[in-house]
């Protein structure tokens, strides 16, 4: 007796609805993978930027420390000159015969103090500018950290979506094979 011909459900063609759904899911999976690749590239760029900013930050700190050392030297010089001025004034009062000469020396020293005061003012302005630059660098660093964290969060969301879609595709494929 000849066997009954039963169509093989595994070899029969799926309904057109399933094929379009599979194509749609494959397209979505492709888009998610593209987004994942873009996020990886963006992450690498952000990490490079972060490294560069860290180097800039280290340079600014070094410049700041150098400026502090220079400022300390200027302050010490001012203290020394102030002491010298005091010594010269004492000499002037005790040596009336050299009064004219002492006035000349005092005038010279006052000019030196003015020059040093101007130099100190310039150093203070430089220090203020460095502080502003440092603040801007710190703000940039904070902004990069925020952007990096957002990229990581976006990547995690995309990975969850990818996992979910992969699971749906597998479930759908199992349904088709049954």
Backbone as a chain_set.jsonl record, in Angstrom:
{"seq": "XXXXXXXXXXXXXXXXXXXXXXXXXXXXXXXXXXXXXXXXXXXXXXXXXXXXXXXXXXXXXXXXXXXXXXXXXXXXXXXXXXXXXXXXXXXXXXXXXXXXXXXXXXXXXXXXXXXXXXXXXXXXXXXXXXXXXXXXXXXXXXXXXXXXXXXXXXXXXXXXXXXXXXXXXXXXXXXXXX", "coords": {"N": [[0.855, -1.152, 0.0], [0.66, 2.093, -0.934], [2.379, 4.816, 0.65], [0.926, 7.538, 2.423], [1.08, 10.799, 1.199], [2.364, 13.28, 2.998], [2.553, 16.615, 3.482], [5.64, 18.084, 4.201], [6.207, 19.982, 6.937], [8.481, 21.393, 7.49], [9.659, 21.848, 5.07], [7.865, 23.19, 3.641], [6.848, 26.368, 2.385], [6.985, 29.326, 4.322], [4.339, 31.454, 5.465], [3.661, 34.487, 3.652], [3.448, 36.656, 5.425], [5.08, 36.024, 7.598], [7.591, 36.034, 6.432], [7.925, 38.728, 5.712], [7.893, 39.862, 8.23], [10.208, 38.721, 9.325], [12.112, 39.841, 7.613], [11.756, 42.494, 8.282], [12.532, 42.447, 10.995], [15.19, 41.638, 10.675], [16.159, 43.876, 9.346], [15.837, 45.831, 11.352], [17.6, 44.773, 13.249], [19.99, 45.064, 11.874], [20.118, 47.863, 11.772], [20.385, 48.436, 14.498], [22.835, 47.237, 15.04], [24.452, 48.87, 13.476], [24.134, 51.307, 14.842], [25.306, 50.541, 17.231], [27.962, 50.201, 16.433], [28.542, 52.846, 15.709], [28.322, 54.058, 18.21], [30.445, 52.841, 19.528], [32.579, 53.91, 18.119], [32.23, 56.607, 18.752], [32.628, 56.441, 21.486], [35.338, 55.769, 21.591], [36.419, 58.1, 20.475], [35.665, 59.96, 22.418], [37.106, 58.973, 24.591], [39.693, 59.438, 23.687], [39.62, 62.23, 23.562], [39.274, 62.749, 26.263], [41.689, 61.834, 27.316], [43.414, 63.649, 26.101], [42.504, 66.042, 27.262], [43.14, 65.511, 29.908], [45.898, 65.559, 29.779], [46.27, 68.244, 29.08], [45.226, 69.4, 31.354], [47.086, 68.55, 33.271], [49.305, 69.939, 32.342], [48.444, 72.578, 32.752], [48.253, 72.608, 35.526], [50.913, 72.293, 36.165], [51.928, 74.685, 35.121], [50.569, 76.426, 36.777], [51.675, 75.814, 39.282], [54.289, 76.598, 38.796], [53.868, 79.34, 38.438], [53.038, 79.992, 41.016], [55.42, 79.546, 42.389], [57.03, 81.485, 41.222], [55.638, 83.759, 42.054], [56.039, 83.582, 44.808], [58.77, 84.059, 44.879], [58.825, 86.681, 43.923], [57.438, 87.952, 46.0], [59.234, 87.518, 48.074], [61.391, 89.0, 47.136], [60.238, 91.544, 47.175], [59.911, 91.829, 49.946], [62.572, 91.799, 50.721], [63.479, 94.107, 49.402], [61.911, 96.003, 50.662], [62.948, 95.859, 53.218], [65.494, 96.742, 52.67], [64.913, 99.354, 51.903], [64.005, 100.402, 54.323], [66.354, 100.223, 55.809], [67.931, 102.055, 54.409], [66.525, 104.413, 54.875], [66.933, 104.726, 57.626], [69.655, 105.164, 57.638], [69.722, 107.6, 56.288], [68.507, 109.363, 58.094], [70.406, 109.37, 60.108], [72.64, 110.264, 58.864], [72.999, 113.243, 58.047], [74.591, 114.757, 56.368], [74.623, 113.353, 54.013], [72.161, 113.671, 52.904], [70.991, 114.467, 50.419], [71.975, 112.546, 48.69], [70.83, 110.273, 49.849], [68.12, 110.763, 49.34], [68.073, 110.501, 46.591], [68.741, 107.827, 46.277], [66.544, 106.722, 47.569], [64.484, 107.54, 45.855], [65.17, 106.06, 43.596], [64.812, 103.5, 44.618], [62.09, 103.552, 45.138], [61.113, 103.617, 42.557], [61.907, 101.109, 41.755], [60.33, 99.556, 43.435], [57.818, 100.289, 42.47], [58.071, 99.219, 39.896], [58.31, 96.534, 40.566], [55.864, 96.191, 41.805], [54.202, 96.553, 39.631], [55.038, 94.369, 38.148], [54.227, 92.353, 39.892], [51.467, 92.752, 39.778], [51.039, 92.053, 37.123], [51.758, 89.359, 37.297], [49.735, 88.468, 38.973], [47.514, 88.868, 37.324], [48.151, 87.064, 35.301], [48.021, 84.722, 36.795], [45.3, 84.753, 37.444], [44.218, 84.442, 34.874], [45.197, 81.895, 34.289], [43.795, 80.452, 36.196], [41.216, 80.766, 35.198], [41.47, 79.424, 32.777], [42.042, 76.897, 33.736], [39.651, 76.37, 35.067], [37.927, 76.324, 32.855], [38.975, 74.114, 31.526], [38.434, 72.138, 33.407], [35.668, 72.246, 33.337], [35.215, 71.433, 30.693], [36.222, 68.862, 30.92], [34.358, 67.782, 32.724], [32.066, 67.993, 31.119], [32.777, 66.209, 29.09], [32.907, 63.852, 30.547], [30.212, 63.598, 31.229], [29.06, 63.312, 28.676], [30.302, 60.953, 27.913], [29.251, 59.188, 29.818], [26.579, 59.3, 29.073], [26.776, 58.178, 26.536], [27.552, 55.599, 27.251], [25.231, 54.806, 28.617], [23.373, 54.962, 26.525], [24.435, 52.994, 24.892], [24.035, 50.762, 26.493], [21.236, 50.664, 26.555], [20.731, 50.261, 23.838], [21.973, 47.779, 23.548], [20.307, 46.218, 25.151], [17.951, 46.431, 23.674], [18.777, 45.167, 21.341], [19.314, 42.601, 22.313], [16.723, 41.911, 23.08], [15.362, 41.976, 20.599], [16.818, 40.003, 19.268], [16.13, 37.809, 20.783], [13.386, 37.769, 20.19], [13.484, 37.217, 17.466], [14.654, 34.683, 17.504], [12.664, 33.3, 18.893], [10.596, 33.599, 17.098], [11.675, 32.281, 14.9], [11.802, 29.699, 15.94], [9.097, 29.24, 16.168], [8.392, 29.136, 13.518], [9.68, 26.853, 12.651], [8.29, 24.849, 13.878]], "CA": [[0.0, 0.0, 0.0], [1.514, 3.276, -1.014], [2.291, 5.714, 1.808], [0.256, 8.816, 2.206], [1.983, 11.935, 1.066], [2.07, 14.347, 3.965], [3.505, 17.717, 3.235], [6.636, 18.323, 5.257], [6.028, 21.367, 7.411], [9.769, 22.061, 7.492], [10.051, 22.229, 3.714], [6.856, 24.059, 3.024], [7.191, 27.789, 2.467], [6.209, 30.042, 5.339], [3.4, 32.434, 4.949], [4.323, 35.759, 3.311], [3.476, 37.555, 6.59], [6.254, 35.696, 8.389], [8.794, 36.475, 5.708], [8.059, 40.188, 5.822], [8.237, 40.141, 9.622], [11.619, 38.36, 9.466], [12.891, 40.876, 6.923], [11.68, 43.715, 9.087], [13.374, 42.26, 12.178], [16.583, 41.649, 10.223], [16.498, 45.275, 9.063], [15.988, 46.507, 12.643], [18.838, 44.263, 13.837], [21.085, 45.722, 11.138], [20.178, 49.258, 12.226], [20.896, 48.439, 15.878], [24.26, 46.954, 14.965], [25.1, 50.088, 12.966], [24.156, 52.258, 15.951], [26.291, 50.051, 18.191], [29.284, 50.53, 15.871], [28.713, 54.303, 15.815], [28.559, 54.374, 19.624], [31.801, 52.406, 19.859], [33.485, 54.921, 17.543], [32.072, 57.823, 19.551], [33.258, 56.178, 22.778], [36.787, 55.871, 21.385], [36.724, 59.52, 20.293], [35.533, 60.609, 23.732], [38.229, 58.558, 25.424], [40.865, 60.177, 23.203], [39.449, 63.615, 24.018], [39.482, 62.759, 27.71], [43.134, 61.719, 27.521], [44.007, 64.932, 25.702], [42.162, 67.033, 28.285], [43.908, 65.191, 31.111], [47.252, 66.07, 29.554], [46.182, 69.7, 29.168], [45.0, 69.714, 32.769], [48.368, 68.373, 33.95], [50.155, 71.072, 31.936], [47.968, 73.784, 33.438], [48.633, 72.509, 36.94], [52.355, 72.56, 36.23], [52.096, 76.128, 34.938], [50.055, 77.08, 37.976], [52.689, 75.644, 40.327], [55.42, 77.459, 38.427], [53.455, 80.715, 38.725], [53.068, 80.146, 42.473], [56.819, 79.667, 42.793], [57.489, 82.806, 40.796], [54.991, 84.727, 42.931], [56.731, 83.533, 46.101], [60.056, 84.728, 44.674], [58.54, 88.118, 43.833], [57.11, 88.417, 47.354], [60.476, 87.537, 48.85], [62.151, 90.144, 46.629], [59.592, 92.75, 47.713], [60.258, 91.913, 51.368], [63.98, 92.189, 50.811], [63.591, 95.518, 49.009], [61.297, 96.805, 51.717], [63.934, 95.923, 54.301], [66.576, 97.623, 52.212], [64.409, 100.728, 51.965], [64.002, 100.786, 55.739], [67.76, 100.451, 56.196], [68.382, 103.302, 53.787], [65.885, 105.537, 55.575], [67.646, 104.894, 58.904], [70.949, 105.79, 57.329], [69.474, 108.998, 55.896], [68.27, 110.168, 59.297], [71.64, 109.458, 60.915], [73.718, 110.935, 58.117], [72.411, 114.433, 57.423], [75.468, 115.239, 55.318], [74.351, 112.606, 52.773], [70.712, 113.753, 52.711], [70.646, 114.524, 48.994], [72.273, 111.232, 48.118], [69.833, 109.328, 50.366], [66.863, 111.008, 48.609], [68.236, 109.948, 45.254], [68.648, 106.368, 46.438], [65.147, 106.423, 47.904], [63.681, 107.682, 44.628], [65.466, 104.88, 42.767], [64.179, 102.337, 45.233], [60.636, 103.656, 44.925], [60.857, 103.194, 41.178], [62.051, 99.65, 41.755], [59.122, 99.016, 44.075], [56.723, 100.45, 41.504], [58.283, 98.218, 38.852], [57.978, 95.231, 41.149], [54.407, 96.166, 42.008], [53.625, 96.319, 38.299], [55.328, 92.97, 37.825], [53.348, 91.553, 40.742], [50.121, 92.871, 39.206], [51.05, 91.226, 35.912], [51.744, 87.956, 37.742], [48.378, 88.187, 39.478], [46.628, 88.74, 36.155], [48.493, 85.777, 34.681], [47.472, 83.694, 37.675], [43.84, 84.763, 37.26], [43.954, 83.842, 33.563], [45.432, 80.45, 34.406], [42.666, 79.889, 36.943], [40.08, 80.697, 34.269], [41.734, 78.339, 31.831], [41.893, 75.66, 34.489], [38.215, 76.169, 35.274], [37.362, 75.931, 31.568], [39.405, 72.733, 31.275], [37.669, 71.275, 34.307], [34.29, 72.203, 32.819], [35.271, 70.569, 29.511], [36.398, 67.5, 31.419], [33.056, 67.38, 33.263], [31.167, 67.795, 29.974], [33.16, 64.966, 28.417], [32.489, 62.745, 31.399], [28.761, 63.489, 31.082], [28.8, 62.767, 27.339], [30.753, 59.571, 27.934], [28.26, 58.43, 30.591], [25.382, 59.201, 28.234], [27.073, 57.208, 25.481], [27.492, 54.271, 27.865], [23.821, 54.509, 28.869], [22.757, 54.702, 25.218], [24.937, 51.697, 24.44], [23.361, 49.743, 27.293], [19.853, 50.599, 26.071], [20.785, 49.644, 22.512], [22.292, 46.363, 23.734], [19.084, 45.573, 25.639], [17.036, 46.326, 22.533], [19.332, 44.153, 20.455], [19.064, 41.308, 22.959], [15.289, 41.651, 23.005], [15.041, 41.658, 19.203], [17.423, 38.711, 18.965], [15.247, 36.822, 21.42], [12.137, 37.693, 19.415], [13.782, 36.545, 16.193], [14.828, 33.261, 17.819], [11.33, 32.762, 19.204], [9.85, 33.573, 15.844], [12.261, 31.214, 14.083], [11.327, 28.428, 16.535], [7.674, 29.089, 15.817], [8.34, 28.769, 12.103], [10.171, 25.478, 12.487], [7.397, 23.904, 14.543]], "C": [[0.905, 1.22, 0.0], [1.272, 4.185, 0.194], [1.585, 7.007, 1.453], [1.309, 9.913, 2.098], [1.533, 13.042, 2.004], [3.069, 15.466, 3.71], [4.402, 17.936, 4.467], [6.538, 19.791, 5.68], [7.351, 22.117, 7.423], [10.164, 22.531, 6.107], [9.012, 23.104, 3.044], [7.227, 25.517, 3.259], [6.352, 28.464, 3.552], [5.29, 31.058, 4.674], [4.128, 33.738, 4.637], [4.397, 36.717, 4.495], [4.725, 37.315, 7.433], [7.53, 36.185, 7.719], [8.978, 37.988, 5.837], [8.437, 40.581, 7.252], [9.722, 39.842, 9.871], [12.485, 39.421, 8.813], [12.911, 42.174, 7.74], [12.581, 43.605, 10.325], [14.856, 42.242, 11.815], [17.04, 43.073, 9.942], [16.726, 46.049, 10.371], [17.28, 46.079, 13.333], [20.041, 44.918, 13.176], [21.237, 47.167, 11.586], [20.778, 49.35, 13.637], [22.395, 48.164, 15.87], [25.028, 48.165, 14.438], [25.213, 51.126, 14.075], [25.213, 51.853, 16.991], [27.697, 50.394, 17.707], [29.556, 52.026, 15.986], [29.016, 54.707, 17.254], [29.963, 53.949, 20.048], [32.815, 53.412, 19.334], [33.424, 56.192, 18.374], [32.743, 57.652, 20.92], [34.77, 56.327, 22.653], [37.213, 57.333, 21.24], [36.675, 60.253, 21.635], [36.687, 60.226, 24.657], [39.507, 59.282, 24.999], [40.807, 61.628, 23.665], [39.743, 63.733, 25.512], [40.972, 62.67, 28.038], [43.819, 63.04, 27.212], [43.737, 66.006, 26.757], [42.923, 66.776, 29.586], [45.333, 65.71, 30.98], [47.268, 67.595, 29.668], [46.039, 70.139, 30.621], [46.308, 69.598, 33.551], [49.312, 69.528, 33.611], [49.742, 72.354, 32.65], [48.331, 73.76, 34.921], [50.123, 72.807, 37.107], [52.624, 74.052, 36.074], [51.638, 76.893, 36.182], [51.083, 76.989, 39.112], [53.899, 76.521, 40.049], [55.107, 78.916, 38.747], [53.469, 80.968, 40.228], [54.504, 80.322, 42.96], [57.373, 81.038, 42.42], [56.896, 83.903, 41.682], [55.666, 84.754, 44.299], [58.078, 84.243, 46.006], [59.866, 86.237, 44.624], [58.221, 88.676, 45.216], [58.368, 88.511, 48.214], [61.339, 88.732, 48.425], [61.573, 91.446, 47.165], [59.936, 92.922, 49.19], [61.71, 92.355, 51.557], [64.155, 93.668, 50.463], [62.975, 96.439, 50.046], [62.261, 96.95, 52.889], [65.093, 96.837, 53.923], [66.147, 99.084, 52.284], [64.418, 101.242, 53.405], [65.425, 101.087, 56.22], [68.269, 101.778, 55.644], [67.762, 104.525, 54.471], [66.56, 105.793, 56.918], [68.996, 105.568, 58.691], [70.773, 107.268, 56.996], [69.294, 109.886, 57.121], [69.557, 110.342, 60.117], [72.754, 110.192, 60.184], [73.149, 112.112, 57.353], [73.283, 114.98, 56.3], [75.173, 114.577, 53.974], [72.853, 112.63, 52.42], [70.321, 113.734, 51.234], [70.849, 113.168, 48.325], [71.236, 110.196, 48.562], [68.499, 109.504, 49.658], [66.913, 110.403, 47.204], [68.092, 108.419, 45.293], [67.205, 105.963, 46.722], [64.259, 106.522, 46.671], [63.891, 106.481, 43.709], [64.76, 103.635, 43.307], [62.656, 102.376, 45.072], [60.267, 103.235, 43.507], [60.941, 101.666, 41.068], [60.81, 98.988, 42.36], [57.924, 99.133, 43.131], [56.829, 99.419, 40.383], [57.901, 96.826, 39.344], [56.477, 95.094, 41.399], [53.696, 95.906, 40.689], [53.84, 94.864, 37.877], [54.43, 92.037, 38.632], [51.918, 91.584, 40.196], [50.007, 92.002, 37.951], [50.992, 89.739, 36.279], [50.365, 87.57, 38.277], [47.386, 88.014, 38.334], [46.879, 87.417, 35.432], [47.905, 84.627, 35.491], [45.949, 83.606, 37.518], [43.463, 84.13, 35.922], [44.145, 82.335, 33.6], [44.303, 79.77, 35.176], [41.438, 79.759, 36.048], [40.261, 79.56, 33.276], [41.564, 76.989, 32.515], [40.418, 75.354, 34.711], [37.549, 75.707, 33.977], [37.737, 74.49, 31.235], [38.631, 71.753, 32.151], [36.224, 71.15, 33.832], [34.225, 71.304, 31.585], [35.391, 69.108, 29.915], [35.068, 66.964, 31.958], [32.072, 67.105, 32.126], [31.485, 66.509, 29.238], [32.757, 63.749, 29.242], [30.984, 62.51, 31.264], [28.405, 62.855, 29.737], [29.191, 61.295, 27.283], [29.736, 58.711, 28.684], [26.982, 58.248, 29.785], [25.587, 58.175, 27.132], [27.023, 55.791, 26.03], [26.042, 53.859, 28.128], [23.101, 54.176, 27.572], [23.182, 53.335, 24.687], [24.214, 50.584, 25.188], [21.911, 49.565, 26.833], [19.805, 49.89, 24.725], [21.071, 48.153, 22.629], [21.067, 45.612, 24.238], [18.08, 45.389, 24.511], [17.497, 45.243, 21.579], [19.073, 42.77, 21.025], [17.585, 40.929, 22.86], [14.89, 41.248, 21.591], [15.618, 40.305, 18.8], [16.564, 37.596, 19.562], [13.95, 36.659, 20.649], [12.355, 36.971, 18.097], [13.936, 35.044, 16.427], [13.481, 32.611, 18.107], [10.508, 32.611, 17.937], [10.356, 32.455, 14.935], [11.827, 29.857, 14.605], [9.879, 28.165, 16.168], [7.556, 28.639, 14.377], [8.736, 27.321, 11.883], [9.24, 24.454, 13.114], [6.255, 23.476, 13.678]], "O": [[1.799, 1.351, 0.835], [0.153, 4.316, 0.69], [1.652, 7.49, 0.323], [2.297, 9.926, 2.831], [0.478, 13.651, 1.828], [4.282, 15.256, 3.727], [3.937, 17.963, 5.607], [6.757, 20.705, 4.884], [7.359, 23.347, 7.373], [10.916, 23.496, 5.967], [9.266, 23.69, 1.991], [7.868, 25.838, 4.26], [5.157, 28.2, 3.679], [5.451, 31.444, 3.516], [5.116, 34.061, 5.295], [5.327, 37.52, 4.567], [5.352, 38.256, 7.92], [8.436, 36.69, 8.382], [10.095, 38.459, 6.053], [9.206, 41.519, 7.46], [10.41, 40.61, 10.542], [13.481, 39.855, 9.392], [13.936, 42.844, 7.863], [13.301, 44.545, 10.662], [15.685, 42.768, 12.558], [18.171, 43.44, 10.259], [17.678, 46.82, 10.487], [17.976, 46.903, 13.926], [21.002, 45.284, 13.852], [22.356, 47.649, 11.762], [21.58, 50.239, 13.921], [23.143, 48.794, 16.617], [26.132, 48.451, 14.902], [26.259, 51.755, 14.237], [25.914, 52.697, 17.549], [28.532, 50.833, 18.497], [30.669, 52.432, 16.321], [29.849, 55.579, 17.501], [30.6, 54.634, 20.848], [33.791, 53.732, 20.012], [34.458, 56.791, 18.669], [33.347, 58.586, 21.448], [35.41, 56.939, 23.507], [38.225, 57.756, 21.799], [37.546, 61.067, 21.939], [37.184, 61.059, 25.416], [40.306, 59.689, 25.842], [41.81, 62.19, 24.105], [40.375, 64.688, 25.963], [41.455, 63.357, 28.939], [44.687, 63.495, 27.956], [44.627, 66.782, 27.105], [43.304, 67.717, 30.282], [45.908, 66.231, 31.936], [48.171, 68.168, 30.278], [46.649, 71.116, 31.056], [46.608, 70.444, 34.394], [50.026, 70.032, 34.478], [50.591, 73.123, 33.099], [48.676, 74.792, 35.496], [50.539, 73.476, 38.052], [53.441, 74.621, 36.797], [52.253, 77.884, 36.578], [51.327, 77.969, 39.816], [54.466, 77.116, 40.965], [55.957, 79.643, 39.259], [53.87, 82.045, 40.669], [54.774, 81.145, 43.835], [58.09, 81.667, 43.199], [57.582, 84.869, 42.018], [55.847, 85.822, 44.884], [58.484, 84.945, 46.933], [60.648, 86.987, 45.21], [58.686, 89.761, 45.566], [58.543, 89.459, 48.98], [61.946, 89.393, 49.267], [62.315, 92.345, 47.563], [60.22, 94.034, 49.636], [62.027, 93.165, 52.428], [64.885, 94.391, 51.141], [63.474, 97.54, 50.276], [62.38, 98.024, 53.48], [65.602, 97.599, 54.745], [66.93, 99.948, 52.68], [64.797, 102.384, 53.662], [65.667, 102.062, 56.933], [68.955, 102.528, 56.338], [68.42, 105.554, 54.621], [66.741, 106.946, 57.31], [69.414, 106.428, 59.467], [71.596, 108.095, 57.388], [69.833, 110.99, 57.198], [69.748, 111.38, 60.751], [73.697, 110.682, 60.804], [72.849, 112.006, 56.164], [72.769, 115.605, 55.373], [75.436, 115.158, 52.921], [72.347, 111.739, 51.738], [69.386, 113.026, 50.86], [70.035, 112.71, 47.523], [70.812, 109.352, 47.773], [67.807, 108.52, 49.395], [65.924, 109.867, 46.704], [67.418, 107.816, 44.458], [66.71, 104.977, 46.175], [63.381, 105.684, 46.465], [62.947, 105.951, 43.124], [64.196, 102.838, 42.557], [62.02, 101.338, 44.889], [59.247, 102.583, 43.283], [60.145, 101.031, 40.376], [60.315, 97.983, 41.849], [57.122, 98.208, 43.006], [55.834, 98.824, 39.969], [57.258, 96.05, 38.637], [55.9, 94.021, 41.226], [52.727, 95.151, 40.624], [52.947, 94.221, 37.326], [53.931, 91.042, 38.106], [51.242, 90.556, 40.158], [49.01, 91.31, 37.747], [50.271, 88.962, 35.654], [49.895, 86.456, 38.045], [46.529, 87.13, 38.367], [45.943, 86.74, 35.007], [47.358, 83.677, 34.931], [45.386, 82.513, 37.467], [42.498, 83.369, 35.844], [43.359, 81.586, 33.019], [43.903, 78.653, 34.85], [40.707, 78.772, 36.124], [39.319, 78.827, 32.974], [41.007, 76.055, 31.937], [39.987, 74.211, 34.56], [36.707, 74.809, 33.994], [36.913, 73.732, 30.722], [38.226, 70.681, 31.701], [35.628, 70.076, 33.915], [33.297, 70.507, 31.441], [34.751, 68.232, 29.334], [34.697, 65.824, 31.679], [31.337, 66.117, 32.155], [30.58, 65.795, 28.807], [32.317, 62.738, 28.695], [30.532, 61.367, 31.194], [27.552, 61.97, 29.667], [28.491, 60.486, 26.675], [29.398, 57.618, 28.229], [26.373, 57.178, 29.806], [24.687, 57.393, 26.826], [26.518, 54.882, 25.371], [25.664, 52.711, 27.893], [22.316, 53.23, 27.514], [22.377, 52.611, 24.102], [23.826, 49.58, 24.591], [21.422, 48.439, 26.734], [18.954, 49.031, 24.492], [20.489, 47.348, 21.901], [20.808, 44.49, 23.803], [17.44, 44.344, 24.394], [16.679, 44.481, 21.064], [18.657, 41.866, 20.301], [17.243, 39.778, 22.59], [14.154, 40.278, 21.409], [14.977, 39.547, 18.073], [16.31, 36.577, 18.921], [13.465, 35.542, 20.472], [11.502, 36.197, 17.661], [13.422, 34.231, 15.658], [13.192, 31.514, 17.628], [9.814, 31.613, 17.741], [9.569, 31.769, 14.283], [11.517, 28.958, 13.822], [9.483, 27.033, 15.895], [6.686, 27.829, 14.057], [8.18, 26.644, 11.018], [9.418, 23.26, 12.874], [5.42, 22.68, 14.107]]}, "num_chains": 1, "name": "protein.A"}
